[in-house]
């Protein structure tokens, strides 16, 4: 078994490509460092991401740019109320000359899928996508087709304009590794955007890594060391969402309807390992957990009507837990 020092040295060696990748993405994307980092966390953990933000914050551009830098196939699917499952996964087409059906694969057969405004499509279409996410395969007619690796879904939600939307059920939202809230750029960043996009031609993005590098990096991420105290800290955080009174947070009891599932515990460790890898470390620190926990937990803590009346969200409750639970 490798020692922590050996793992650390290996991670430092294997994570060199991360900086090249970030530099390439930053040719086009100004700011949004957190979003780009979380996209890489998703890739390194084989997880899917839910991205929420108002229109015009470069969500689509960030994903497309990352796909170009990794040399993988990118597909953007605009979800609309009249979309059908066949529009997503494909269908069988009848050939009158041969009298046979031939499969036609849908846009889900790509590496990076941007499901734009996922909450605009009816539940049947959402279920078809979520099945592909979970099983990493699609059935057309009698034949099952495995999806490419890497396969990552980035679903966007618009927090405004909720008319004509079909909100994702909690059980489906739980399938997403992270829920990222994309915020407005700072004034300085917006000035840089203004200069870059109203002047000369925007730089081209060139592939700096291939899918094989990502798959290899995933194996290294799995080996990142997590101390027993860190594991206990993660359990404390997750259990505080279920039994706040037992963790000296009795005032949160009436605000939480449902706490985070065991999937949250697994995802929090996995995401923290990937985050440590991005920072060139072969071990997880408490700070990694604190950085990534809001994105892992915010969509898994369901608040009560009482909390909603006080205008408190799952993110507010999670932040309170992070502030109060003792760090090892």
Secondary structure as the mmCIF struct_conf table of DSSP 4:
data_model
#
loop_
_struct_conf.conf_type_id
_struct_conf.id
_struct_conf.beg_label_comp_id
_struct_conf.beg_label_asym_id
_struct_conf.beg_label_seq_id
_struct_conf.end_label_comp_id
_struct_conf.end_label_asym_id
_struct_conf.end_label_seq_id
HELX_RH_AL_P HELX_RH_AL_P1 UNK A 4 UNK A 14
TURN_TY1_P TURN_TY1_P1 UNK A 15 UNK A 15
HELX_RH_AL_P HELX_RH_AL_P2 UNK A 16 UNK A 26
TURN_TY1_P TURN_TY1_P2 UNK A 27 UNK A 28
BEND BEND1 UNK A 31 UNK A 31
HELX_RH_AL_P HELX_RH_AL_P3 UNK A 33 UNK A 45
TURN_TY1_P TURN_TY1_P3 UNK A 46 UNK A 46
STRN STRN1 UNK A 49 UNK A 52
TURN_TY1_P TURN_TY1_P4 UNK A 55 UNK A 56
BEND BEND2 UNK A 57 UNK A 58
HELX_RH_AL_P HELX_RH_AL_P4 UNK A 59 UNK A 70
TURN_TY1_P TURN_TY1_P5 UNK A 71 UNK A 71
STRN STRN2 UNK A 74 UNK A 78
TURN_TY1_P TURN_TY1_P6 UNK A 81 UNK A 82
HELX_RH_AL_P HELX_RH_AL_P5 UNK A 85 UNK A 89
STRN STRN3 UNK A 90 UNK A 95
TURN_TY1_P TURN_TY1_P7 UNK A 96 UNK A 99
STRN STRN4 UNK A 100 UNK A 105
TURN_TY1_P TURN_TY1_P8 UNK A 107 UNK A 108
BEND BEND3 UNK A 109 UNK A 111
STRN STRN5 UNK A 112 UNK A 116
TURN_TY1_P TURN_TY1_P9 UNK A 117 UNK A 117
HELX_RH_3T_P HELX_RH_3T_P1 UNK A 118 UNK A 120
BEND BEND4 UNK A 121 UNK A 121
HELX_RH_AL_P HELX_RH_AL_P6 UNK A 123 UNK A 135
BEND BEND5 UNK A 136 UNK A 136
STRN STRN6 UNK A 137 UNK A 140
TURN_TY1_P TURN_TY1_P10 UNK A 141 UNK A 142
STRN STRN7 UNK A 143 UNK A 146
HELX_LH_PP_P HELX_LH_PP_P1 UNK A 147 UNK A 148
BEND BEND6 UNK A 149 UNK A 150
STRN STRN8 UNK A 152 UNK A 157
BEND BEND7 UNK A 159 UNK A 160
TURN_TY1_P TURN_TY1_P11 UNK A 163 UNK A 164
HELX_LH_PP_P HELX_LH_PP_P2 UNK A 167 UNK A 169
HELX_RH_AL_P HELX_RH_AL_P7 UNK A 170 UNK A 173
TURN_TY1_P TURN_TY1_P12 UNK A 174 UNK A 175
BEND BEND8 UNK A 177 UNK A 177
STRN STRN9 UNK A 178 UNK A 181
HELX_LH_PP_P HELX_LH_PP_P3 UNK A 184 UNK A 186
HELX_RH_AL_P HELX_RH_AL_P8 UNK A 187 UNK A 197
BEND BEND9 UNK A 198 UNK A 200
HELX_LH_PP_P HELX_LH_PP_P4 UNK A 201 UNK A 205
HELX_RH_AL_P HELX_RH_AL_P9 UNK A 211 UNK A 222
TURN_TY1_P TURN_TY1_P13 UNK A 223 UNK A 223
STRN STRN10 UNK A 225 UNK A 225
HELX_RH_AL_P HELX_RH_AL_P10 UNK A 228 UNK A 242
HELX_RH_3T_P HELX_RH_3T_P2 UNK A 244 UNK A 247
TURN_TY1_P TURN_TY1_P14 UNK A 248 UNK A 248
HELX_RH_3T_P HELX_RH_3T_P3 UNK A 250 UNK A 255
STRN STRN11 UNK A 256 UNK A 258
HELX_RH_AL_P HELX_RH_AL_P11 UNK A 262 UNK A 278
TURN_TY1_P TURN_TY1_P15 UNK A 279 UNK A 280
BEND BEND10 UNK A 282 UNK A 282
STRN STRN12 UNK A 283 UNK A 283
HELX_RH_AL_P HELX_RH_AL_P12 UNK A 286 UNK A 297
TURN_TY1_P TURN_TY1_P16 UNK A 298 UNK A 300
STRN STRN13 UNK A 302 UNK A 303
HELX_LH_PP_P HELX_LH_PP_P5 UNK A 304 UNK A 304
HELX_RH_AL_P HELX_RH_AL_P13 UNK A 305 UNK A 309
TURN_TY1_P TURN_TY1_P17 UNK A 310 UNK A 311
HELX_RH_AL_P HELX_RH_AL_P14 UNK A 314 UNK A 324
BEND BEND11 UNK A 325 UNK A 325
HELX_LH_PP_P HELX_LH_PP_P6 UNK A 326 UNK A 327
#
